[in-house]
Amino acid sequence: MVPVIKQLYAQMPEPKWVISMGVCATSGGVFNNYAIVQGINQFIPVDVYVPGCPPRPEMLLQAIILLQKKIMGERGTFKEAVFHMK
């Protein structure tokens, strides 16, 4: 699944933000098969991690709020957002 995830990430328009949902996406959990990546942050940058297996709705809401705060802190010009320049 890593090549597919990398391709999807490459196709996303800038600026890019990623939420890793659940233990399986973050660390692979207890499973080890072709469909589960053992640590997605080794292949694409992750901004916010959502714990749990499965993740609880309130944890997802907290992750979205954290991502919003991160985005608000990175406000600047469009060029800064696209080219990650400061």
Secondary structure, DSSP 8 states (H G I E B T S, - for coil): -HHHHHHHHHHS-SS---EEEHHHHHH-TT--STTS-S-GGGTS--SEEE-SSS--HHHHHHHHHHHHHHHHHT---HHHHHHT--
